[in-house]
Amino acid sequence: MKKKLLAMLMISVLAVTAFTGCGNAADTGVSEQTQGKEQVESLEPADGTESVDSTEQVTGDGQSDSGKVTLKVWAEEDNFDILSKMIDSFKQEYAGQADFDITLEEQSDSGLRDVMLSDVHNAADVFSFPDDQLNVLVSAGALYPVPNADEVKKANLEGSVNAASYNDTLYAYPMTADNGYFMYYDKNYFSDEDVKTLDGMLAVAEASGKKISMEFNSGWYLYAFFGQTGLDFGLNEDGVTNHCNWNSTEGAIKGTDIADSLLRITSSPAFLNQGDGDFVASIKDGSVIAGINGVWNAMDVKEAWGDNYGAVKLPTYTCAGQQVQMASFTGYKMMGVNYYSKHREWACKLADWLTNEENQMIRFEERNQGPSNINAASSDAVGQVPAIAAVIDQSQYGILQRVGNSYWDASTEFANTILAGNPEGLVTQELMDTLVEGITKSVVE
């Protein structure tokens, strides 16, 4: 019976599409979660415990605090150099308490879930992964809850803690908080006042014969215009379908108000819809002087604009006669511990060490990765890097991206209609009704 319940939960979670938000994935904005039922049914919580939600420290076989401790760490190869230094410092910190044999193996963060669940008993003891994979790993019983959860929660940004939690239980150690989007701008053209409103930025770009870029027909970015309007959207309890009232005819901001605003914004000669790669090319050729994008392109932006490279939270836009703050989906990376690790106690200590304040600052200094640790994120050094400071600032207006698959195609179809100027002349209420119908439809329809 327990296997069936786990499998049913897994099937629900796996139907959810989630965005991992790294540079390579930014062109699509979507990562498909497609684990098979057979993978889940082969997993049982270790030591005969009744629930993977339990935070009780289990000290069964292999939990010795001394003797030979063999641990395997999975991470992306680009991070091997700094991880090797962190592992060395970990060994020094706990010298004399155990004989450590810690190895690093290459594993992409985006593919972690698939490899982990294919053979969890032989998988890494400690591993990095993006927040969109947490629910799947928890549902399969593959993640061990953080034993010092209160301490870790207090040390990290609230958004990163929420991303690493499931049903109020912390299942991973927050590591970075830079997987979102914000506004890049060229200081040659825009003042600090200009970048506060999208209207102001479009006016500057129009007068200069230049463009402002965003991937408008990607649901990941399109959410920016809806998230702070007071309207409702999210994943249902079934983990598969969405609820949404973006077509509401009541309230201070109605669905038609948003549609009217989007038709006006996209009709500006300065507005440009383009994907990630085209954005980089356009800032290099000088045609784009501002754009909504993420930290993965920070080096290209800096190279193109030099000392005039600026980045801030997203601006407000005019809707229903008021200024509405643009929202965002947010993303985080974290370290997890394998429930089946033979040295789970030491694995937890290692994961905690690799994500502590000092090591998050090392990641920032050497890899330009935005920290989730509160002290590190608020440091003067982080504040001096425009892209990282901007994505952290924008996170207060963001939510974790947890949506059902039907959201993506419906958003793209709606956005393309807006970009084309509503060629069929549909009333805006009909546009919004069609959008909501698509977002909320059952996956079997």
Buried (B, 14 or more C-beta within 10 A) or exposed (E): EEEEEBBEBBBBBBBBBBBBBBBEBBEBBBBEBEBBBEBBBBBBBBBEBEEBBEEEEBEEEBBBEEEEBBBBBBBBEEBBEBBEEBBEBBBEEBEEBBEBEBEBEEBBBBEBBBBBBEEBEEBBBBBBBBBBBBBBBBBBBBBBBBBBBEEBBEBBBEBBBBBBBBEEBBBBBBBBBBBBBBBBBBBEBBEEEBBBBBBBBBBBBBEBEBBBBBBBBBBBBBBBBBBBBEBEBEBEEEBBBBBBBBBBEEEEBBBBBBBBBBBBBBEBEBBBBBBBEBBBEBBBEEEBBBBBBBBBBBEBBBEBBEEBBBBBBBBBBBBBEEEBBBBBBBBBBBBBBBBBBBBBBBBBBBBBBBBBBEBBBBBBEEEBBBBBBBBBBEBEEBEEBBBBBBBBBBBEBBBBBBBBBBBBEBBBBBBEBBBEEBEEEBEBBBBBBBBBBBBBBEEEE
